[in-house]
């Protein structure tokens, strides 16, 4: 018998499951609290339930868990990077970052990634599977328990393309913001996508009020197609139209992510072209010094090129920031820790 993934159930669904078993409704609320507030990793931890009920739950439900396989702590800025392992030996990364406003956690939504962006370490190992809502929740709960902190912001920008795992990600969003659970504000959640156009429209219709971050990384289709295979399916005009719809529907500003790659997309001409293309979009431009990984020969833009690019964006009136590099001494960027682990396993 396949057991039910209990942490992926909403409280209403959990109440229904308990009702079908003629169990008191208040017990479902207790279990939901254990799963989502106390972060229980086993039914044995649920000490206010009878032994008989815990045995029944153990027989019919499962609690998906993960273990910390590796943990790296930055001596520079207290950033903490985790390599987490699930029961099938799949591994994902998440990164805990400390800011003045609190703790932000960047989580993964897939094991590996299908998108194949040439500057990203996440794509090197290929795609294995989607994460379930409970496994995404487990990333959050495991880090909170390990560090004894409360995460106030979540970024879906780790390994994987969130909109390629749309149904599971949306369910995770509803669960993590449930007022009876972690009760995180949707406005404190950012979702990053390469630009899966039809899913941007679907997400807009939900009007969840999260921040949509779109990875452009180029001012035109020609450059974008050289670095991002997904660009061969979705042109920039299609993506920009979808972003305009999202901003109009939700009233939320789009964050356009732009990895600055020396000699590829970082010239003043590229900046002018980007700004003209984004005209009319409620947006913010986030410039990211590209991650230099050994499997690729891309280099970060120098300070002069970066400064000129910023000046052009400001000239056009766009809010623009340069992402602060966190955890530089522990390779805290997406995919690097998992890829190093996979490489060791292949060698060993």
C-alpha positions in Angstrom: 0.0 0.0 0.0 1.3 3.4 -1.0 1.3 5.7 2.0 -0.1 9.2 1.8 2.5 12.1 1.9 0.9 13.8 4.9 2.9 17.0 5.0 1.8 17.8 1.4 -1.9 17.9 2.5 -3.7 21.1 3.3 -5.4 21.3 6.7 -8.8 20.8 4.9 -7.5 17.7 3.2 -6.0 16.4 6.5 -9.4 16.9 8.2 -11.1 14.9 5.4 -8.6 12.1 5.8 -9.2 12.0 9.5 -13.0 12.1 9.0 -12.8 9.2 6.6 -11.1 7.2 9.5 -13.7 8.4 12.0 -11.0 10.3 14.0 -11.8 13.4 15.9 -11.4 16.6 13.8 -9.2 18.3 16.5 -6.6 15.5 16.1 -6.0 16.7 12.5 -5.3 20.2 13.7 -2.8 18.8 16.3 -1.1 16.8 13.6 -1.0 19.8 11.2 0.6 21.8 14.0 3.3 19.2 14.6 4.1 18.9 10.9 4.1 22.6 10.0 4.9 24.5 13.2 7.0 22.1 15.3 8.6 20.6 12.2 8.1 17.0 13.3 10.1 14.5 11.3 8.4 11.4 12.8 5.0 10.5 14.3 6.9 9.4 17.4 7.5 13.1 18.2 3.8 13.8 18.4 3.6 13.2 22.1 0.1 14.6 22.7 -1.3 11.8 20.5 -2.1 8.3 21.8 0.3 5.5 21.0 -2.5 3.8 19.1 -3.2 6.8 16.9 0.6 7.3 16.2 0.8 3.6 15.1 -2.2 4.1 12.8 -0.7 7.2 11.3 2.6 5.4 10.8 0.8 2.6 8.9 -1.1 4.8 6.6 0.9 8.0 6.1 4.5 9.0 5.6 6.5 12.0 6.7 9.1 12.9 4.0 12.3 13.9 5.6 15.9 14.8 4.7 19.2 14.8 6.3 22.0 17.3 6.3 24.7 15.7 4.1 27.0 18.7 4.1 27.0 22.1 5.8 29.3 25.0 5.0 29.3 28.2 7.1 30.8 31.4 5.7 33.4 33.1 7.8 32.7 36.3 5.8 29.0 37.0 6.4 27.5 34.0 8.3 25.8 32.6 5.1 25.1 28.9 5.6 25.0 26.5 2.6 23.4 23.0 3.0 23.5 19.9 0.9 20.3 18.0 1.9 19.7 14.3 1.1 16.2 12.7 0.7 15.3 9.1 1.3 16.0 8.1 -2.3 19.6 9.5 -2.0 18.7 12.6 -4.2 20.4 15.7 -3.1 19.5 19.4 -3.3 21.0 22.7 -2.0 19.6 25.5 0.0 21.3 28.6 1.3 20.4 30.6 4.5 21.3 34.3 4.3 21.3 36.7 7.2 20.1 40.2 6.6 19.1 43.2 8.8 15.4 42.3 8.4 16.0 38.6 9.3 16.8 35.3 7.7 16.1 34.5 4.0 16.3 31.0 2.7 16.9 30.1 -0.9 15.4 26.7 -1.6 15.4 24.2 -4.5 12.3 23.0 -6.3 13.8 20.1 -8.4 16.6 17.6 -8.1 18.7 18.9 -11.0 17.4 21.1 -13.8 16.2 20.7 -17.3 16.8 24.2 -18.5 20.5 23.8 -19.3 21.6 27.4 -18.9 25.3 27.4 -19.8 26.4 29.7 -17.0 24.6 27.8 -14.2 26.1 24.8 -12.2 22.6 23.5 -11.5 22.2 22.2 -15.0 25.5 20.3 -15.2 24.3 17.2 -13.4 21.1 17.0 -15.5 17.5 16.6 -14.2 16.4 13.8 -11.9 13.0 14.5 -10.5 10.6 17.1 -9.1 10.4 17.9 -5.4 7.1 17.4 -3.6 5.5 20.2 -1.6 6.5 18.3 1.6 10.2 18.1 0.5 10.3 21.8 -0.2 8.8 22.4 3.3 11.4 19.9 4.7 14.2 22.2 3.4 12.7 25.1 5.4 12.0 23.1 8.5 15.3 21.3 8.5 17.3 24.5 8.3 15.2 26.2 10.9 15.7 23.3 13.3 19.4 23.1 12.7 20.0 26.8 13.1 17.3 27.5 15.7 16.0 30.4 13.7 12.8 31.5 12.0 13.0 32.1 8.3 11.1 35.3 7.3 11.8 35.3 3.6 11.9 32.5 1.0 13.5 32.6 -2.5 12.6 29.8 -4.9 15.9 30.2 -6.8 17.9 27.2 -5.9 18.3 24.1 -8.1 15.5 23.7 -10.6 12.9 25.7 -12.5 9.9 26.4 -10.2 7.4 26.8 -13.0 8.5 23.4 -14.5 7.2 21.9 -11.2 4.2 24.2 -11.2 1.5 22.2 -9.3 3.9 21.1 -6.5 5.3 24.6 -6.1 1.9 26.3 -5.9 0.8 23.8 -3.3 4.0 24.5 -1.3 3.2 28.2 -1.5 -0.3 27.7 0.0 1.1 25.5 2.7 4.0 27.7 3.7 1.7 30.7 4.0 -1.1 28.9 5.8 -1.9 30.9 9.0 -2.1 27.7 11.0 1.4 26.7 9.8 4.5 28.8 9.1 2.2 31.8 8.3 4.8 33.3 6.0 3.7 36.4 4.1 3.3 35.8 0.3 5.0 39.2 -0.2 8.1 37.8 1.5 8.4 35.1 -1.2 10.2 35.4 -4.5 9.9 32.9 -7.4 12.6 32.9 -10.1 11.9 31.6 -13.6 13.7 31.3 -16.9 10.5 32.4 -18.5 8.0 29.6 -19.1 5.4 31.8 -20.6 2.2 29.9 -20.2 2.9 29.3 -16.5 3.6 33.0 -15.9 0.0 33.7 -17.1 -1.3 30.9 -14.9 0.5 32.2 -11.9 -0.8 35.8 -12.6 -4.4 34.5 -12.5 -3.8 33.2 -9.0 -2.8 36.7 -7.8 -0.7 35.3 -5.0 1.2 38.6 -4.4 4.6 37.0 -4.5 7.5 38.6 -6.3 8.2 37.2 -9.8 11.9 37.2 -10.7 12.5 36.6 -14.4 15.9 35.5 -15.6 16.6 37.5 -18.7 20.4 37.6 -18.7 20.4 39.1 -22.2 19.1 42.1 -24.1 18.0 40.2 -27.2 17.1 36.7 -28.4 20.4 36.1 -30.2 22.5 36.4 -27.0 19.9 34.7 -24.9 19.7 31.7 -27.1 23.5 31.2 -26.8 23.3 30.9 -23.1 19.8 29.7 -22.3 18.2 26.9 -24.4 14.8 27.8 -23.1 15.1 31.0 -25.2 14.6 28.9 -28.4 11.1 28.1 -27.3 10.1 31.4 -25.7 11.2 34.6 -27.3 11.8 37.8 -25.3 8.8 39.5 -26.7 6.6 36.7 -25.5 8.2 36.8 -22.0 7.9 40.6 -21.8 4.2 40.4 -22.7 3.6 37.8 -20.0 5.5 40.0 -17.5 3.3 43.0 -18.4 0.2 40.9 -17.8 1.6 39.6 -14.5 2.4 43.2 -13.3 -1.0 44.5 -14.4 -2.9 41.6 -12.9 -1.2 41.6 -9.5 0.1 45.1 -9.2 3.5 43.6 -8.3 6.7 44.8 -9.8 8.7 42.3 -11.8 12.4 41.7 -10.9 14.5 41.1 -14.0 17.6 39.1 -13.2 20.6 39.8 -15.4 23.9 37.8 -14.9 26.7 40.0 -16.1 29.1 38.0 -18.2 32.3 39.6 -19.4 32.3 40.1 -23.2 29.0 38.4 -23.7 26.2 40.7 -22.5 27.8 43.5 -20.5 28.5 46.3 -22.9 26.8 49.7 -22.9 25.1 48.8 -26.1 23.6 45.8 -24.4 22.4 48.0 -21.6 20.7 50.5 -24.0 19.0 47.6 -25.8 17.8 46.0 -22.6 16.3 49.3 -21.3 14.5 50.0 -24.6 13.1 46.5 -24.6 11.7 46.8 -21.0 10.0 50.1 -21.7 6.5 50.0 -20.2 7.1 47.2 -17.8 6.7 47.8 -14.0 10.1 46.4 -13.1 13.3 46.4 -11.2 16.7 45.3 -12.8 18.9 43.1 -10.6 22.4 42.8 -12.0 24.3 39.7 -10.9 28.1 39.1 -11.3 28.1 35.7 -13.0 29.3 32.8 -10.9 32.6 31.6 -12.2 32.5 27.8 -12.2 35.3 25.4 -13.3 33.0 23.7 -15.8 32.5 26.9 -17.8 34.9 29.7 -19.0 32.6 32.6 -18.2 34.1 35.5 -16.3 32.5 38.2 -14.2 32.2 41.7 -15.7 34.7 44.1 -14.4 33.8 47.1 -12.2 34.0 49.6 -15.1 31.6 47.6 -17.3 29.3 47.1 -14.4 29.3 50.8 -13.5 28.5 51.8 -17.1 25.7 49.3 -17.3 24.2 50.7 -14.0 24.4 54.2 -15.3 22.5 53.4 -18.5 19.7 51.7 -16.5 19.5 54.7 -14.2 19.4 57.1 -17.1 16.3 55.3 -18.4 14.8 55.6 -14.9 14.9 51.9 -13.9 15.5 51.0 -10.3 18.7 48.9 -10.5 20.8 47.0 -8.0 23.9 44.9 -8.1 23.3 41.8 -6.1 25.6 41.5 -3.1 27.7 38.4 -3.2 27.1 36.3 -0.1 29.0 33.2 1.0 31.8 33.8 -1.5 34.2 31.7 0.5 31.8 28.6 0.5 30.7 28.7 -3.2 27.2 29.6 -2.0 25.7 30.0 -5.5 23.2 27.6 -7.0 24.4 24.1 -7.9 28.0 24.4 -7.0 27.9 22.2 -3.8 25.7 19.5 -5.3 27.9 19.4 -8.4 31.1 19.0 -6.4 29.4 16.2 -4.5 28.3 14.4 -7.7 31.8 14.8 -9.2 33.3 13.2 -6.1 30.8 10.3 -6.3 31.7 9.7 -10.0 35.4 9.7 -9.2 35.0 7.5 -6.2 
